[in-house]
Amino acid sequence: MAIASSALAAVAVQTTTATPASAAPADRNDVNRSAANRSDANRNDANRNDWDASAYRGKVEVVPGDGTDTDGKTLTGRVFLDADRDSSSDRRERGVAGVLVSNGRDVVTTDRHGRYRLPAHDNMTVFITQPAGYQVPVDEHNIAQFHYNHLPAGSPELRYGGIEPTGPLPKAVNFPLVESRFTKNREQDCVIAGDLQTYNRTEVGYARAGAIADLAKRNDYASCGALFIGDVVGDDLSLYPDVKDLVRELNGPVRFLPGNHDLDYDARTAEHSFDTFRAQLAPAYYSYDVGRAHVVALNTVRYPCTPDVDNVDGRRPNCDDPVGSPSYNGRLDENQLTWLERDLAKVPSDKLIVVAGHIPLLTFADEGSARHQVDQVREVYELLKGRKAVSVAGHTHSIENMKTGDLFKGWRDIFGVEGLPFPHITAGAVSGDWYSGELTDKGYPVAVGRDGARPGVLTLEIKGNSFTERFTVTGEKDDVQMQLGVNSPTYRQWYADRQAWNKNKQGPAPELGDTSVIDRADLTGTTWLTTNFWMGSTGSKVKVSLDGGRAREAVRTQRARGEDQLVGPEWSDPHAVARQLVHGGSVADRTMHLWRFELPADLRPGTHRATVTATDAHGRTFTDTLRFTVVEER
């Protein structure tokens, strides 16, 4: 694979922990890949066999009604322990008391016999909150089964089908469970996967070769499972069966929540905008328990955004509609807010609340845009006041690890927020930068993100009601957590020239050359060694040792103390940009997790070694090395 010399140079000078496989010689790659494939295949088979042996496969029991055997206003049923695992309730199988059941607005608790009664209305999704110590069934694709859609006449005519007519209210909807000591365990690993976002079957193949293959090798999430937090596909909802085929390869229960690319765009009203998603994958919002954590999966996307209709709380929604075209925005409807309040009211105060949504409550990447954050963020904060909580989200195709107290200008200006009340994490994207850039030898694109981060998945390592976040780069081990670069006057001039050339592509493209070679003249300007520490945050430290000397601290470019975004080549990740401006995709011209270390102006000519140690907010350390050469004139 031929890539620009600038990108090669930026990669080649780093240690092997941060070097893509594509930088290695082809013959060695073939040998290593063959051996790795054999090893991975054996490990994958073992993982799948373990999961398949323990997985509880089944479905929700719907007892049909004929319209005369119910009052049409009340849904009844029971939550039961499915002793024979046939998904059918019988008299010998005891009910499970204390389980939360909801119609998307009301929340009730099952009695000592596992029975519940709920108000019924058209176009409702009825679901249970999986209790810790129990497991809901999964289907043949590993997708959790815990809900029933009720829409008597079915969806209006929609391109991708929506929900088929369900007919009269069922006589009963019964929810099966099995006991599980694993979901009761106080230690849980929960995979959070952002923006799978496949636009076609080629990209489905990229996902399978990348993050899905990685998850198929793991068995640490078999209890909590994997939560895909929106933009499951890229507008083409006919790809949902392909996504189901993908997650069949995982080793745990799979859940989904909707994103703005999972919409039925031909829906005229918001109540039907996620009908196909609901029919194929999951309720639009719900909750579940594992260990001492309560996961709230929210629908943070409102479409179409209609100010006159949605202006029910006294504040105009942030629609930003293009003229003549409906748009979406980050918003919770009134039913969902009511449900959230009632759901949380039944959750013990000492549990960790994991608030998951596609559009983030607040984000650095779009901190100046109301549309790409959630209108009712302050209402959500009020509901969570005094609780231990963490927010996880996707949408921005970037990684953001934001801590309690962090603040950016747009949050204060738009929402009146003066600092985060609890941590917020934007989980990155399985698709990275929309599957852009050159193709790796592993069969998926490099897809370096708008913040310079690489594709991957987040894992919340939960212990009791505390958590530690871990990001796993696609195709890499967990110790790959940063990338190094050199930001010099020569680089910044190339950045400007290449941006200009990319607009018209007239004449030869400007070449950056070997970034590991630094002209002495660049040191008399301002030249930084950059560290993009992807999960770096407030409380993280980055230190640099030159040629074995005393380690000195690098400076974080964004301090999260109320400032606006710093944008441009001076604040960019040169390692990422060297690829992006040559091979396409977004440009990493801003990031909240970049550290800079100014290189001394008196560095002698010759080869130097920079050892970088990054320590995260939890005290975990990661080390990488960059070799560079200073010359009198290059």
Order of alpha helices (4+ residues) and beta strands (2+ residues): alpha-alpha-beta-beta-beta-beta-beta-beta-beta-beta-beta-alpha-beta-alpha-alpha-beta-alpha-beta-alpha-beta-beta-beta-alpha-beta-alpha-beta-alpha-beta-beta-beta-beta-beta-beta-alpha-beta-alpha-beta-beta-beta-beta-alpha-beta-beta-beta
